[in-house]
Amino acid sequence: MVNKKLLSFTLLALLFLLLSLGTLYCKDNQRKPIKECKTPVITKKGDEKMDTKKWLSEDEGEYLLGVARETIKNRLSNIEESQIDWKEIPEKFQERLGTFVTVTIEDNLRGCIGHIIPRESLIEGIKENAINAAFKDPRFHPLTKEEFEKIEIEISILTSPQEFSYTGAEDLLKKLRPGIDGVIIKKGFYEATFLPQVWEQLSEKEEFLSHLCLKAGLSPDSWKKEKLHVSTYQVQAFGEKELR
């Protein structure tokens, strides 16, 4: 018979491995649907937590959208991706930043996958998550050539998560900034995040935190009863529809 303690340890280890990869599918199984990958909030330039040196221009965002679309098109056409010529790539695109790519058809989600914790350069992250969103989101079948002409692409660039210092529940409520902060909560092996755009659906801080706790597998009032590890980040997003 399988040793129950060994089996439990193995399952916990696998869970920890998945969390440590930093890959997030835009999915929420709570009672109230949270559309995490619909038009992320664009943090205003000059916000105190956004490093304005890393802020991308509209032209740079449009370029990265083109990279995402070309990457998907090449995969559909079985064209092998060429090696990146780093001498031709702007320095900004070589920085390690978290990225998300969202694919929609007629405003309906068709795929969305990203990395909160950066694992590669910005441009590599856009290319990888373009493939992931179009072909590897487990909720959808791989994108087809027929669908390709109908898709809209959005890309999101995340700042590096920063540890959020707070003394207790009241201080946490006071310091969180709706519409600006993406939030990660963690307790042991339990971890979850909401991107900043979730504030559009959960504008009350208490409700936002309760749903986030549920998503992490914790009780909805965990943020009140105990001091969780909290990190925050901000998002800049570009969408093909908005840039037309």
C-alpha positions as CSV (number, residue, x, y, z in Angstrom):
1,M,0.0,0.0,0.0
2,V,1.1,3.6,-0.7
3,N,2.4,5.3,2.4
4,K,-0.2,8.1,3.1
5,K,2.4,10.5,4.5
6,L,4.6,10.1,1.5
7,L,1.7,10.6,-0.8
8,S,0.6,13.8,1.0
9,F,4.2,15.1,0.9
10,T,4.5,14.4,-2.8
11,L,1.2,16.3,-3.6
12,L,2.3,19.3,-1.5
13,A,5.7,19.3,-3.3
14,L,3.9,19.3,-6.7
15,L,1.7,22.1,-5.6
16,F,4.7,24.2,-4.5
17,L,6.4,23.5,-7.8
18,L,3.4,24.8,-9.8
19,L,3.2,27.9,-7.7
20,S,6.9,28.6,-8.0
21,L,6.7,28.6,-11.8
22,G,4.8,31.9,-11.6
23,T,2.5,31.0,-14.5
24,L,-1.1,32.2,-14.2
25,Y,-4.1,31.1,-16.2
26,C,-6.8,33.8,-16.1
27,K,-9.2,31.6,-14.3
28,D,-11.3,31.9,-11.2
29,N,-13.6,29.2,-9.8
30,Q,-15.3,31.3,-7.2
31,R,-19.0,32.0,-7.1
32,K,-18.6,35.4,-8.7
33,P,-16.9,35.2,-12.1
34,I,-13.8,37.3,-12.3
35,K,-12.6,38.2,-15.8
36,E,-9.0,38.8,-15.0
37,C,-7.8,39.0,-18.6
38,K,-10.1,41.6,-20.0
39,T,-8.3,44.9,-20.7
40,P,-6.0,45.3,-17.7
41,V,-6.0,48.7,-16.1
42,I,-3.2,51.0,-17.3
43,T,-1.5,52.6,-14.4
44,K,-1.0,56.4,-14.9
45,K,2.5,57.5,-15.8
46,G,4.2,59.0,-12.9
47,D,2.5,56.8,-10.2
48,E,4.8,56.5,-7.3
49,K,5.1,52.7,-7.6
50,M,5.7,52.6,-11.3
51,D,9.3,53.0,-12.5
52,T,8.8,55.6,-15.3
53,K,12.1,54.6,-16.9
54,K,10.5,51.3,-17.8
55,W,7.3,52.9,-19.1
56,L,6.6,51.9,-22.7
57,S,5.5,54.3,-25.3
58,E,2.4,53.6,-27.5
59,D,4.7,52.9,-30.4
60,E,6.7,50.4,-28.3
61,G,3.4,48.7,-27.2
62,E,2.2,48.5,-30.8
63,Y,5.5,46.9,-31.8
64,L,5.1,44.2,-29.1
65,L,1.5,43.6,-30.2
66,G,2.9,43.0,-33.7
67,V,5.5,40.5,-32.2
68,A,2.7,38.6,-30.5
69,R,0.5,38.4,-33.6
70,E,3.4,37.4,-35.9
71,T,4.4,34.7,-33.4
72,I,0.9,33.2,-33.4
73,K,0.8,33.5,-37.2
74,N,4.1,31.7,-37.6
75,R,3.0,28.9,-35.4
76,L,-0.2,28.4,-37.4
77,S,1.9,28.4,-40.6
78,N,4.5,26.0,-39.2
79,I,7.2,28.6,-39.7
80,E,10.1,28.2,-37.3
81,E,10.8,31.2,-35.1
82,S,14.0,32.9,-36.0
83,Q,16.6,33.6,-33.4
84,I,16.3,37.0,-31.7
85,D,19.0,39.4,-32.9
86,W,19.7,41.1,-29.6
87,K,21.7,43.9,-31.3
88,E,18.5,45.0,-33.0
89,I,16.3,44.8,-29.9
90,P,15.8,48.0,-27.8
91,E,17.2,47.8,-24.3
92,K,13.8,48.1,-22.7
93,F,12.7,44.9,-24.4
94,Q,15.6,43.0,-22.9
95,E,14.6,43.7,-19.3
96,R,13.0,40.9,-17.3
97,L,9.4,41.8,-16.6
98,G,6.3,39.7,-16.0
99,T,3.9,39.5,-19.0
100,F,0.4,38.4,-20.0
101,V,-1.0,37.9,-23.4
102,T,-4.8,37.9,-23.9
103,V,-6.6,36.6,-27.0
104,T,-10.2,37.5,-27.6
105,I,-12.8,36.9,-30.4
106,E,-15.7,39.4,-30.5
107,D,-14.8,40.5,-26.9
108,N,-15.0,36.9,-25.7
109,L,-12.0,35.4,-24.0
110,R,-10.2,32.9,-26.3
111,G,-7.0,32.4,-24.2
112,C,-4.9,34.2,-21.6
113,I,-1.7,33.1,-19.9
114,G,1.1,35.0,-18.3
115,H,3.9,35.1,-15.9
116,I,3.8,37.3,-12.8
117,I,7.3,36.5,-11.9
118,P,9.6,37.3,-14.9
119,R,11.4,34.2,-16.2
120,E,12.8,35.8,-19.4
121,S,13.2,39.1,-21.2
122,L,10.1,41.2,-22.0
123,I,10.1,40.3,-25.7
124,E,10.7,36.6,-25.0
125,G,7.8,36.6,-22.5
126,I,5.5,38.2,-25.0
127,K,6.4,35.6,-27.6
128,E,6.1,32.7,-25.2
129,N,2.8,33.8,-23.7
130,A,1.4,34.6,-27.2
131,I,1.9,30.9,-28.0
132,N,0.6,29.8,-24.6
133,A,-2.6,31.9,-24.8
134,A,-3.4,30.9,-28.4
135,F,-2.5,27.2,-28.2
136,K,-2.0,26.1,-24.6
137,D,-4.8,27.5,-22.5
138,P,-6.4,24.4,-21.1
139,R,-9.9,25.9,-21.3
140,F,-9.9,26.1,-25.1
141,H,-8.9,24.1,-28.1
142,P,-5.8,25.4,-29.9
143,L,-6.5,28.4,-32.1
144,T,-7.2,27.6,-35.8
145,K,-6.3,29.4,-39.0
146,E,-9.9,30.3,-39.5
147,E,-10.1,31.9,-36.1
148,F,-6.8,33.8,-36.5
149,E,-8.3,36.5,-38.7
150,K,-10.9,37.2,-36.0
151,I,-8.7,37.6,-32.9
152,E,-7.9,40.7,-31.0
153,I,-4.7,40.7,-28.9
154,E,-3.9,42.5,-25.7
155,I,-0.5,42.5,-23.9
156,S,0.1,43.4,-20.3
157,I,3.5,44.3,-18.8
158,L,3.9,43.9,-15.1
159,T,6.2,45.6,-12.7
160,S,8.1,43.3,-10.4
161,P,6.1,42.4,-7.3
162,Q,7.1,44.3,-4.2
163,E,6.5,43.1,-0.6
164,F,3.6,45.0,0.8
165,S,4.2,46.3,4.4
166,Y,1.2,46.5,6.7
167,T,0.5,46.1,10.4
168,G,-2.9,44.5,10.3
169,A,-6.3,44.3,8.5
170,E,-7.2,48.0,8.9
171,D,-3.8,49.1,7.7
172,L,-4.1,46.7,4.7
173,L,-7.4,48.3,3.7
174,K,-6.0,51.8,4.1
175,K,-2.9,51.2,1.9
176,L,-4.3,49.2,-1.0
177,R,-5.1,51.2,-4.1
178,P,-8.1,50.1,-6.1
179,G,-7.6,50.1,-9.9
180,I,-3.8,50.4,-9.5
181,D,-2.5,47.5,-7.4
182,G,-2.4,43.9,-8.5
183,V,-2.3,41.9,-5.4
184,I,-0.6,38.6,-4.5
185,I,-1.4,36.8,-1.2
186,K,0.5,33.9,0.2
187,K,0.3,31.6,3.2
188,G,2.5,28.5,3.1
189,F,1.6,26.6,-0.1
190,Y,-1.5,28.7,-0.6
191,E,-1.1,31.5,-3.1
192,A,-3.3,33.6,-5.5
193,T,-3.3,36.9,-7.3
194,F,-5.8,39.3,-8.9
195,L,-4.6,41.6,-11.7
196,P,-5.5,45.3,-11.2
197,Q,-8.5,45.1,-13.6
198,V,-10.3,42.9,-11.1
199,W,-11.0,46.0,-9.1
200,E,-13.4,47.0,-11.9
201,Q,-15.7,44.1,-10.7
202,L,-14.7,44.0,-7.0
203,S,-14.3,47.7,-6.2
204,E,-14.8,47.3,-2.4
205,K,-11.5,46.4,-0.8
206,E,-13.1,43.9,1.7
207,E,-14.8,42.0,-1.1
208,F,-11.7,42.0,-3.3
209,L,-9.6,40.5,-0.5
210,S,-12.2,38.0,0.5
211,H,-12.5,36.7,-3.1
212,L,-8.7,36.6,-3.4
213,C,-8.5,34.5,-0.2
214,L,-11.1,32.1,-1.6
215,K,-9.1,31.8,-4.9
216,A,-6.0,30.9,-2.8
217,G,-7.9,28.1,-1.1
218,L,-8.2,30.0,2.2
219,S,-11.2,31.1,4.2
220,P,-12.7,34.4,2.9
221,D,-11.8,36.2,6.2
222,S,-8.2,35.0,6.4
223,W,-7.0,38.5,5.6
224,K,-8.8,39.7,8.7
225,K,-7.8,37.0,11.1
226,E,-4.1,36.5,10.3
227,K,-1.2,38.4,8.7
228,L,-0.7,37.0,5.2
229,H,2.3,37.7,3.0
230,V,1.2,40.3,0.6
231,S,2.9,41.6,-2.5
232,T,1.7,44.2,-5.1
233,Y,2.5,45.1,-8.6
234,Q,1.2,47.4,-11.4
235,V,0.3,46.8,-15.0
236,Q,0.6,48.6,-18.3
237,A,-1.5,47.2,-21.1
238,F,-1.8,47.7,-24.9
239,G,-4.6,46.4,-27.0
240,E,-5.0,46.1,-30.8
241,K,-8.5,47.5,-30.6
242,E,-7.5,50.6,-28.7
243,L,-4.5,51.3,-30.9
244,R,-6.4,51.2,-34.2
